[in-house]
Amino acid sequence: MTSSSSILLTAATLAALLAIGSCATELTFTVGKGFGVNSLVLVTNVAISEVEVKEKGAPDWTELKESPTNTWTLDSKAALKGPFSVRFAVKNAGYRVVDDVIPAEFKTGSVYKSGIKI
C-alpha cells in the first residue's frame, strides 16, 4: 500500500509542477509609437527591468529608460541600426539575452516573441 501511495503522490506532484510551468507567459516586445531613425520604443507584455539593447555589430549595450510601466525608450544621437538584441533583468531570475529579436525593418505595432517564458 505504501508504494501505491508514493506513486500517487509522485504523480500528483508532477501534475502540479506541469500546471505551474504552463502558466508562464512568453515575453513579447511590441514596437510602440514614437520610434524613428534615432529612437526605439518597446512595450513588454510582462514586467521586466534594466532593459538594454545592442545594435547588430555594436560592441556595447545601450540602456533604455522606462517610461510608463512596461514601456522602454531609447533616444540616440546617431541613427539606430537593427537587428537588435535585448538584455533584461527578470525579478528573481537574473539577466536574460534574446539575440536579434527586433529585426532591422521593424514597424510600429509589430510584436516580436522572445521565446522566453516568465
Buried (B, 14 or more C-beta within 10 A) or exposed (E): EEEEEEEEEEEEEEEEEEEEEEEEEEBBBBBBEEBEEEEBBBBBBBEBEEBBBBBEEEEEBBEBEBEEEBBBBBEEEEEBEBBBBBBBBBEEEEEBBBEBBBEEEBEEEEEBEBEBEB
